[in-house]
Amino acid sequence: MKISVIIPIFNAEKTLHNCVKHLLKQTWHDYELILINDNSNDNTWKIAVELAATDHRIKLINNTTNIGAGLCRNKGLDFAQGEWVTFCDADDYTEETWLSDFASKVSDEIEMVVQGFYFENFGNNGNKSSAVVAYSGTNNRNTVVNALCNYDVFGYLWCKMYRTSIIKREHIEFKQYQFLEDEMFNLQYLKYTQKIVCIPACNYHYVRPDFYAKYGEFDSFDVNIELFKQACDTFGNIPIRIKDILAERICEWLWVSFRFNKPDKRIKAMQFCNLVGPHLHYIQLDRQGNRLIKLLVIPSFPTMCYYTLHILFFLKNLFKK
């Protein structure tokens, strides 16, 4: 059983060698590494060519223009020859059992395999690593998705392995988003799955970036609206945690629209209330603090929901210590 590992690379001269070095130590040998160079302007392509010369399993694609990580992954998917596919980022690294642990849980009925990972934070005090262990067990899609949301491992690509046949049959692809394209891909893929297996192993080291430096001031409202629409298409009217999470993100717009008198955001917030009303049981407004404010959403009264949310945001900020 061949596994395709897709790695978009852009200006990764400082990390690419370490990433590939760890991948070449895998105890599972039937795999290919697809490196897609996204028109890097440093020595990334030179390093990729040198690495490919050392192992026939490394395949190279070189973009003449910069198209972004999501569209690079689409090129990798078109090129992939494996029965299963997973993803890796060029600034991360893996344990040698990453692929073998994935492969050990494959069966005819399984359509996705999920495992845990390590968060790597590099700061002034050195490297701090913390394990995130995925929900363990084999279950139906909705049960697993709720569990993955609770463990905060829903959106990531590199802790999941996907059936290539489902991706190609259903024409699933990455959108040209600056951010959150991985969550959209997962939501699209999950529409066509029933059985998912999760294992407690942690084999992937995610080197957490400085998000502001990487993405800047990214306005995620429109993307989250598209994600919410896809979640509704994937899960229908079934109550599921991912819808609540998406709603919680966008709720910040309500506070911003009133606090800073932003009419454009206020209009978008109204559109959001009209969209989410029929699908949510509650919105949890204060995810980080000790005070949790929950609102029952009344589908027939989105305007009431909007102004009630504003009042609750005001109270949250008034009384939060």
C-alpha positions, 0 to 999 in steps of 0.5 A: 500500500503506497502513501503519498506525502505532499509537501508545499515548499516556499522559501524553506531553505532553513528547514527543508533538509531537516523535514525530508531527512526525518521523512526518509527515516520512516519505517514504512517504506512504500511511500512517495514524497511530492515536493512542490516548490512555490517559486521560492526566491532562496535556495529551496529549489536547489536543496530540493533537487539535491535531496531528490538525487539521493532517493527515488521516492522524492518527486519534484514539481517546480512552479514558475509563479507563486500560487499559495500552499493550497493550490500547490497541494492540488498539484500534488494531489493530481500527481499522487500515485498512492492509495492514501495521501497525507500532508506535511509542512516544510518547517515541521518534522516527523517521527520514524513511525508516522506513516507506519502508525497510519498504515497499521489502521487501514482496512476496507471500511476505514476512510480516514485515519487520525493520530496525535501530534506535538506542538513545538513552540520556539521562543526566548526560553527555548523549545517547549513541546506539548503532546496533543493526543487524538480521540482513540477508537473507531466510530462513525463520522459525526461522533469522531468529528465532535471528539476531534473538535473537543481535542482541537485537532479537527482542522489540521491536515498532517495528523490525518490520512485520506483515501486518494480515491475519494478525493479524486472521485469527488473532485475535492480540492483546496480553495485559494484561501490565504488561511483556513483552506485545510478546514475547508478541505476536511469539511469537503472530504468528510461529506463522503466518509462514514468510518474514521479511526483515531489512534493515540500515537503522536508522530508529527512535530508541528512547529507553531509559526508566528501567525501575525508574521505569516498571515498579517491582519487576515479578515477571516469573516468571509472564509468562515461563512464559507466554512459554515455553509460547507459544514451545513452541506456536509452534516445537514441539520445534525447538531455538531460541534464544528458549527458552534466553533465556526459560529464562535469565531464569527461572533467577534464581528458583532462586538467589533461592529458595535464597539468600533462602529463598523457598519460593514461588519454590522451588515455581515454580522446580520448576514451571519445570524440569518445563516446560522440561526436554523443550525445552532443550539447555542453559541459559546461566547467566552471560550478562554475565560472562566465565565461561559455565556451561552445563547439559545439561537431562535431560528425564526428571529435572527434579528433578535439573536443579533441584538441579544448577542450584542448585549451579551458581548457587552455584559461579558466585557463589562463583568470579565475580570 
